[in-house]
Amino acid sequence: MDYLIASLEEHFGAEITIEKDSRTQETSYDMLPIYEKNTTSLLIDSKRLPVEVSIRWTFEGYRTLNPEELEHILLCSRMIGQKLAASEQLDKMDLLRQFSALLGRKSEEAVVVFEVSGKVIFQNTAARSRKIISRFESYMQQTEDKLVETKTSHTIYLGGTAPIRIDILNIYRGREPLGRILIAKSHDKQEVLEGDPKLTHDGFLHILGNDKHMRKTMQIARKAAVTDATVLLRGESGTGKEQFARAIHEISARRDRPFIAINCAAIPENLLESELFGYEEGSFTGAVKGGKLGKIEAADTGTIFLDEIGDMPPHLQAKLLRVVQSREFERVGGTKSISVDVRFISATHRDLSVLMLQGDFRSDLYYRLNVIPIHIPALREHPDDIEIMLSYYLKKYAIQSGQDFSYFSYDALRQLKGYHWPGNIRELENVIQYCMTMASSAEIAVDDLPPGITIEDLLKVENPLLERTKGKKKASISEIFELIDHFGSDTDGKKATASHLKISVATLYRRLQEVTN
């Protein structure tokens, strides 16, 4: 090939270069000489060649090219193109020969063959049916590890029966790379049920979702995880805030230290203080002998996860503020100051900025907790992931219960994908378990869906708040805050609230300002 180009360059007195497909460029001057910088340039576009590149001929000085010369140059360019195509075909055949040798040993596994350019030239039925290419690409986009592209073995967990191990084999002719072969194999069911410790080092790979919003959320969370900064997870109930908190802890420098979670809304107010801070012996009636260690102290050197922080009583917020600021606190009934080294991750489904305006949440605590805010989107905000999650949880619960795998009928799947999922992932899991219990066959039909899950049933449901306040210009301040909580506390949410009440945005802001003054 090099000899052919050198011979043609000597014959024509030109420099011949191979370029990318000129059709991707904004302009093309195929077979039209261009004169610039004392040179004459001629480009033979790939549409005239048997290969996806273009060939540029560069002559010194001004060169008049008559039709016969242009035809001769075109024929020579086609000759170069044929040689290039033959060489590419040889590479492909060599790659496929090596692949065929491997295929005999890997026939039951999903296999994909890539050219050195990254173009897929073969994938077997297992790879196609399990969508290995798209799942691997999603994994590569999600993972920000700089060394990930050089790794030859990966474990991905983006929906399916089990985590998938992907091995990558680089193929060479001598030292020249020809392409790659990707071989995917699922970990067996027993490994999934027992929990292979090798698969749990990165909790983010266990979070389902391929939507751009979810990928962006996970990227932010990964960046936050490698720091020791305080994180505030915001999102509706059931979106997986605790799963994100655990994933952040698992890849942080504190991964080998305690992760302690406490739900501030699930513990009675009179018990929450002793649960968080512990108590000394004899501090109140019923206190155990020797006192009790609190959750914050138990999380020393690790991470404390405060779920539903928006429901914490005001008098405890002041005590928590001291811990967040100075990492010091006193047990209930104690006088000794205790120092701890903990990382705080908080979560709430409520709008803390609205709670601050109402006086139900301390602004100084809010700004201490809201160092890195992370919004976890509701399931309806990434609807393309609904089918992935339905498939995953169907298989997960089938494995756990020992049942055969089920599947949704076309109409049932359409209904579920159109449902707005107010309970998010938690509701989706419940629906899956209901369907698997009620379905009389492997196919889950519309009649097997829970009552109220269909689109027709949802249209009959009225929102009492919206019905009560529609056009209510004299709405109470508590109703206004409820509407803001419903529509959102950003500018668009406040505009929607004002429009719903049939008042101007300026009037709405004036009503809110009256509360803070």
N, C-alpha and C positions, 0 to 999 in steps of 0.2 A: 504494500500500500504506500509506504513512504517513498519507495523507489519510483512508483508510477507518478506520484505528485511531483517529485524532483525532476523527472524527465519532462513532464508537461510544462513546468515552470521554466526550464531551460529552453524548450522549444518556442514558447510564446513570449519569453522575456517578462514574465509576470510572477507575482507572489500569490499563491493559492492558499486560502484559509477556510476551515470548516467552521460554520457558525450555527447557533441555535436556529430553530424554525423561524424564518423572517415573518411568518404570518402572525406571530405574537407581537411584532413591532407595530408602532403606530403608522409607519410609512414603509413602502416597499418600492424599489425601482428595478424590478426584475427586467433584465435584458435592455435596460436603458442606461447608457454610460453616464456617470456623474463625475464632474471635474472639481477637485478641491485639493488645496495644498500641493500643487504641482504633481498631482497624480490623477489617473483615470481609473475609476472603480466600476466594476460590473458585478451584479448580484444575480445568481441563478437560484430562484426561489424553490423551496421544497416541493411545491405543487408540480414542478417539472421533473422531479427526481424520484427515484424509487426508495427514498429514505427520508426520515423526518429531520433533516438538517438543510441548511442552505450553503452554497459555495460562493465565496467572494474571490474575484480576480482583481488584482491591483497592478496597474501598469505605471511606470514612471513617466511623468510629464503628460503632455496632451497626446492622446492616441485616438485616431479616427478608426472606428470599427465598422467595416462594411457588412452587409447582410451575410455574405459568404463566411466571413470570419466569425460572426455571431453564431451562425449555425454550427460551425466547427467547434467553437468553444462550448456550445450547448451539448454537442455529442460527447465531448471529452468530460464535461461535468457529469453527464449520465453514466459514463464509464466509471468515474470516481464513486458515484452514488451506488452503482451496482456492486462495486468492491466493498463499500461500507456495509451495504445490506447483507452481503454474503458473510462478512466478518461478524455482524450482529447475529445472523442466523446460526453461525458456528458457535458463538458464545451461548446462545439459547439452547442449542442442541447439547452442548457440553454440560450446561447446567441441568437440563432435563435428564441426561444420562445419569448424572450423579444423584439426582432426585429419585430416579427409578430404582436405583440400587437401595436407597434408603426406604422407599415405599414398601418394599417387600417386608421390612421389619416393623413398619409403622402403619400398616394398612387400616387398623381399627381406630386410629387417631385422626384428628382434624389436621390437615396439612395444607399449607399455602406456600407457593413459590413466587419469589420476587426477582425481577431483573435488578442489576446494580443501580439502575435509575430509580428503583422503587416501584415500578410498574408490576402489577400482578399478572403472571402468565399462566398460573394454574392454581386451582383450589379444588379439593375433593368434596364429595357430597357432605361429609361430616362438617367441614369448615363452612360450607355454604349454608347449611341448615342451622348451624349454631351462631352464624353471623360473627365469626371469629375476627374478621378484618376490622369491622366497625367497632367491635368491643376493644380490640387491642389499640386502635387509634384513639378511642375515648380514654383509655388508660394512659396512653402516652401524653395526651393533652392535659389530663388531670395531674399527672405526676411532674413535679418541678425539679426532681433530682437531676443534677447536671450530668451524672454518670449513667442515667437510665438507658441512654441510647447505646452504650457500650456493654451493657449487661447481656449475658447470653441466657439468662433464666429469669422469668418474671412470674409472679402470682397475681392474678387479677380477680376481682370479686364484684362484678358489675351486673349482676342478675343472672339467674340460671340455677341449675340444680345444686351447684357447689362451686367453690373457688376453682379457678382454672390455672394450671401451670403451663406456661408457654416457654418452650426452648427454641432458641434461634441459632441456626447453623450457618455460618458464612462459608460460601463456596468460592474456591480460587482455581485458576489455571496458572500454576507456578506461583508467582507473587501477585498476579493481577486478579482483583476481585471480579467475580462473575455475577453474584447475586446472593440471595439469602433464602433459606428454607425455614419456615415457622411451623412448629409442631405443637399442638395444644392437646392437653390431657386433663380431664377433670379429676380432682382428688376424690377418692371413693366416699360413699355415704357415711361410713363409720367415722372417717376423719372429721366430717362436718359435724356429726352429732356429738362427738367427744371433744371437739375443739382442738385442732392441731396447734400447739403453741407457736409453730413456725409461721402460721398465717395471721397471727394477731398483733404483730409488731407495728402495723400501720392501720389504725382504725378507720382512716378515711377510705381505704379500699373496700370497706364493708358498708359504706354509705352508698345506696343506690341512687342513680341519677346521671343522665348524660346531657341534660338540658344546659344551655349556656349560663343560665342564672345559677344553677346548682354548681357548675364547674367554677364559676367566679367566686361563689361563696366558699367553696372548699379551698380555692387558692388563697383567699384572704385568711382563712382559718389556719392553713399550713404556715403562712408567714408569721401569724401571731404565735403559733405553737413554739417556734424555735426561740422566742423571747420569753421573758418572765412577766410580761405586761398583763395587767388586769383586763379581762374580757367580759363584755356584756352581750349575751346571745338573745336576740329578739325574734319572736315569731309566734304564730298561733299555736294553740295546744295541739299536740300530736304531730308536730313537724320534725321531731327528733332532736330537740335541743340537748338533752342529756347525752345522746349518742355523739353529738359534735363535741360536747365537753370532754367526754372520755377519749375521743380521738385526739383532741388537742393535748391532753395529758400524756397519752401513749407515745407521742413522738417528741415530747418535750424532754428537757434535761432531767425532769423529775419523774420520768417514766417508771423507775424502779422504787419510787416512794409511794406513800398512801394516796389514794383518791377517795375522798369522803364526800358523799352527796347527802343533802338534806333538803326536803321540800318544805318551804316556809308556810305554804298554805295548808299542808296536810296535818300539821301539829297544832294542837290547841294553844292559844295565845299564852296561857299561864304556864305551859310546859316548854314553850319554844326557847325561852332564855336559858333554862338549865340544859336543854339539849345542845344549844350552840356553845355556851360558855362553861358548862359543867357547874358543880356546886361542892361546897365544903360540908363535911360531916356536921349534922345538927342545924343546918341552915334553914330548914323548914320541916314541918311534920311529914314523916314518911321518907325523909332522906336516908339513903342507905349508909351503913357504917363505913367510914373511911372516905366518904364523898364519891363523886363521880367525874370522870373525864368527859369534857365536852367535845363536840364534833370538831371545832376549830383546833383544839389542842391535839386531838387524835390525828389531824391532818398535817401536823408539824413536819416540815421538810418536803411536804407533798402539795397536793391541790385540794382546796375546799370548793365544792360546787353548790351554790345557793340557788336552788330552783324556786321559781315563782317569788322572786325577791320583791316584786311589787305588792305582795300581800303581807309583808313584814310590818308589824305594829310600829307606830311612830316612836314609842319610848325605847324600842330595841334598835331602831335605826341610829340613834345617837351613840349607843354602845358599840355597834358594828363599825360606825365611822372611825372610832378611835383605833380599832384593830386594823382597819384598812390603811389608816394614816401612819400609825406607829408600830404596827404588829405587836401590840401589847394589850392585855385585858386582865380583868379580875374575875374569878369564879363567883357564882352567886353565894353570898354570905362570907366571901373571903376579903382579905385586905391586902394580900400579896399580889404584886403585879407579875404577870406571866408573859414572857416573850416567846413568840413563835415565828417560824420562817415558813410562810404558806403563800401559795398563789391563789388568788381569788378569780373564780369564773362564776358569773351570775347569769340567770336566765329569767325571762318574763314574757308572758303573752299580752301584758297590758302596756299601754303607752305611758311611760314614766314621765314624759314631759307634761302630759295632761294631768297626771297625779300631782305633779309639782304645782301646777296652777291651782289645783283644788286644795292644796295644802296637805295632801296625804302622803307625800314623799319628800324627804329633805333634799334640797338642791345640792348641798355640799356633798352628800353621800352619792347622789346621782353622778356628779362630775368625777368623783373618785372611782366609781364602778364603770363608767362609760369611756374608759381609755381607748379600747379597741371595740367599737360596736360592730356586731356581725348580724346581719338580717338573714334568717333562714326562710326561704320562700315557702308559702303555702303550696299544697299539692296542685291546686287549680292554677298556680302561677307557672308551673312547668308540666302542662298536661301531656306532653309527649313522653314523659316518664311513667305515666300511669300504667301503660301496658307492660313495661319492664317490671314494675313492682308487682302487678297482678301475677305475672308469670313466675316471678321469684318466690312469692309467698305461697302460691299454689304448690310449688315443688318442695318448699321448705317444710310446710305442714304435712305434706304427703310422706316425706322422709321421716319426720318425727313420729307420725302415727302409724307408719308401716303400710299406708294405703298405696294403691296404684296412682299414677299421676292423672290429674283431671285437666280439663280444658274448657274454655268458655265458648259457647256458640257465637256466631257472628253477631246476632241481635243482642245477646247479653253483653258481649264485649263493647258494642256500640253504646249501650245504655251506661255502662260503667265509665267509659271514656268521656261521656257527656255529662256525667254527674259532677257536682261542684265540690264534693268532699269537705264539708265543714269540719269534720273531725280529723282530716288529713291522714297521715300514714297509719295512725292508731286505728282510725275507723276502717281503713282499707284492710288491715289485718283481721279485724273483727268480721268484716264482710266475707273474707276468704274462708274463715273458719265456719261461718254460718252456711255458706254455699256448699262446702265439702260435707257438712253434716246432713243437709237437706236434699242434696242431689241424689237421684235414684240411679244415675248412670255416670260414666266418665265425663259425659258432656253436661256442662252446667248451663241450663237454659234460663230465659228471662223469668219464668215462673219460679225458679230456684233462688232468685235474688231476695234479699230481706225486704219487708214492707217499707215503703217510703223511699226506696233507693232509686226508683225509676224516674225518668225525667217528667213523665205525666203527673206522678204524685207530687213532685217537688213544685210544679206550677200551681198546685192548689194551696201550698203553704204560704201563709201571710206572715210578715214580720210585724209584730205588735208595735214596736217602737216606731217604725216608718209609717205605719198606718195612723198612729196616734199623733205624730208630729208633722205630718205632711201639710205644708202651708201654714203652720202655726207660728205666726210672727212673734207672739208673746211667749214662746217656749221658755220654760224655766232653765236656769243655768245648769242644773243637773242633766236635763234633757239635751242641752247643747253639748255637754261633755260626752254623753252617751253617743250622740250622733257623730261627733268627731272621732270617737273610738271606733265607730262603725265604718265611716268613710275614710279615715286616716287623718293623721295630724299634720301632714305636709300641706303645701299651698293648695294643691289640687283637692285634697280632702276637705279643707276649709271652704273652698269654693263650692264643692258639692253640698256641704252642710248648709251654706247660705242659700243656695238654689233650692234645696229641699224645703227650707223654712220660708221661702219667698221673701228673703231680706237681702240687702246688699252685703258685700264682703266687708265694707267699712263698718256697717252696723254690727256685724258679727264680731269683728276685732274690738269694737268699743265695748260690747258686752263682756268679752273675755278680759279686757283691760280693767273693767270695774271690779272684777274679782280679785285681781292682784294688787289693787291699790288699797 
